[in-house]
């Protein structure tokens, strides 16, 4: 199960990266997934950060891509990679 969540986190980070170049409303599935996953594991401080990432992802989908989004992209991809390696 952890490996599946890791793969989905990497996919979410990849789609977040693609949203810089190409915006599509179907991308809303990924921040919604991130929010739902964060609410399930709400006891962890990382979950609060994931909710913040999802909010910035939603803003990026609607055309408000800011420089901090690059940090969030790296965060979510590296979190997914660490999930796969554990």
Buried (B, 14 or more C-beta within 10 A) or exposed (E): EEEEBBEBBBBBBBBBBEBEEEEEEEBEEBBEBBBEBBEEEEEEEEBEBBBBBBBBBBBBBEEEBEEEBEEBBEBBBEBBBEBBEE
